Amino acid sequence: RLRETVANIKVKSRLISCADDIDPKWLQGVRTITLTAGASTPEDVYMAVVDRLRALGVGEVEEFVHQEEDMHWKLPKNLEDAIKKADGKRRANKRKQKQTAKEATVLDQSSD
């Protein structure tokens, strides 16, 4: 959507998925690059693009945060229930392991 918006005001824009998508020819005569990423873009992908731009001669990188994102989405109920169920099983297994270890310790002490 952002790419469409800037294209409407006659600003060159490119939509890439990874650092390898960058064509060095795109940078010829360019003085300023604005890089944006969606909230779902992994940090390592974003940083790989920054590193690639630096390798292609971009000298200065300035981070600008327009708005901090602090939205939190509620998980779907079925996923929340599955997590609770798995967590309950994990806790039960830990209790069982502790009890087994405690019993083994008692047996060790009584075998002296």
VOBABA-858417 format. One line per 2 residues: their letters; for each residue x, y, z of C-alpha. Coordinates in Angstrom, 1 decimal, decimal comma, padded with zeros to 4 digits, always signed. Example, Ala and Ser with C-alpha at 12.3 -4.5 7.8 and 13.67 -1.06 7.14 Angstrom:
// residues 2
AS	+012,3:-004,5:+007,8 | +013,7:-001,1:+007,1;
This chain:
// residues 112
RL	+000,0:+000,0:+000,0 | +002,8:+002,4:+000,8;
RE	+004,5:+001,7:-002,5 | +001,3:+002,6:-004,3;
TV	+001,0:+005,8:-002,4 | +004,4:+007,1:-003,2;
AN	+004,1:+006,0:-006,8 | +001,1:+008,3:-007,0;
IK	+003,3:+011,3:-006,1 | +006,0:+010,3:-008,6;
VK	+008,5:+009,0:-006,1 | +010,6:+006,0:-007,2;
SR	+009,8:+003,0:-005,0 | +010,6:-000,7:-005,0;
LI	+008,9:-003,5:-003,1 | +011,4:-006,1:-002,0;
SC	+011,2:-009,3:+000,1 | +014,9:-009,6:+001,0;
AD	+018,3:-007,9:+000,6 | +019,1:-009,9:-002,5;
DI	+016,2:-008,2:-004,3 | +018,1:-004,9:-004,4;
DP	+019,5:-004,0:-007,8 | +022,6:-001,8:-007,5;
KW	+021,4:+000,1:-010,6 | +018,5:+001,4:-008,5;
LQ	+020,9:+003,4:-006,4 | +022,5:+005,3:-009,2;
GV	+022,0:+009,1:-008,7 | +020,0:+008,5:-005,5;
RT	+020,8:+010,7:-002,5 | +018,2:+009,6:+000,0;
IT	+016,6:+006,2:+000,6 | +013,7:+005,6:+002,9;
LT	+013,3:+002,1:+004,0 | +010,1:+000,9:+005,7;
AG	+009,0:-002,5:+006,9 | +005,7:-004,0:+008,0;
AS	+005,2:-005,0:+011,5 | +005,5:-008,7:+010,5;
TP	+009,0:-008,2:+009,0 | +011,6:-010,0:+011,0;
ED	+014,3:-007,8:+012,4 | +017,1:-009,9:+010,8;
VY	+015,5:-009,4:+007,3 | +015,3:-005,7:+007,8;
MA	+018,9:-005,5:+009,1 | +020,1:-007,6:+006,1;
VV	+018,6:-005,0:+003,8 | +020,4:-002,2:+005,7;
DR	+023,7:-004,2:+005,5 | +023,2:-004,7:+001,8;
LR	+022,6:-001,0:+001,2 | +025,8:-000,2:+003,2;
AL	+027,7:-002,7:+001,1 | +026,4:-001,0:-002,0;
GV	+027,8:+002,4:-000,8 | +025,1:+003,9:+001,4;
GE	+027,2:+005,9:+003,8 | +024,9:+007,1:+006,6;
VE	+021,9:+005,3:+008,1 | +019,6:+007,1:+010,4;
EF	+016,8:+005,4:+012,3 | +013,6:+007,3:+012,6;
VH	+010,7:+005,9:+014,6 | +007,5:+007,7:+013,6;
QE	+005,3:+005,8:+016,0 | +006,1:+003,1:+018,5;
ED	+003,9:+000,1:+018,0 | +002,4:-001,3:+021,2;
MH	-000,7:-003,1:+019,9 | -001,3:-006,5:+021,4;
WK	-003,7:-008,9:+019,8 | -005,7:-011,5:+021,7;
LP	-005,1:-015,0:+020,6 | -008,0:-017,0:+019,2;
KN	-009,8:-018,9:+021,9 | -008,9:-022,4:+020,5;
LE	-005,2:-021,4:+020,4 | -005,4:-020,0:+023,9;
DA	-007,0:-023,2:+025,1 | -004,4:-025,4:+023,4;
IK	-001,6:-023,4:+025,0 | -003,2:-023,7:+028,5;
KA	-003,6:-027,5:+028,0 | +000,0:-027,9:+026,9;
DG	+001,2:-025,8:+029,8 | -000,9:-027,9:+032,2;
KR	+000,7:-031,1:+030,8 | +004,2:-029,5:+031,1;
RA	+003,6:-028,6:+034,7 | +002,2:-032,1:+035,5;
NK	+005,3:-033,6:+033,9 | +007,6:-031,4:+036,0;
RK	+005,7:-032,3:+039,2 | +006,1:-036,0:+038,3;
QK	+009,8:-035,6:+037,6 | +010,3:-033,8:+040,9;
QT	+008,4:-036,5:+042,8 | +010,4:-039,2:+041,0;
AK	+013,7:-037,4:+041,9 | +012,5:-037,0:+045,5;
EA	+011,7:-040,8:+045,7 | +015,0:-041,7:+044,2;
TV	+016,8:-039,5:+046,8 | +014,9:-041,2:+049,6;
LD	+015,8:-044,6:+048,2 | +019,4:-043,6:+048,0;
QS	+019,5:-042,4:+051,6 | +017,7:-045,6:+052,9;
SD	+020,1:-047,9:+051,1 | +023,1:-046,8:+053,3;
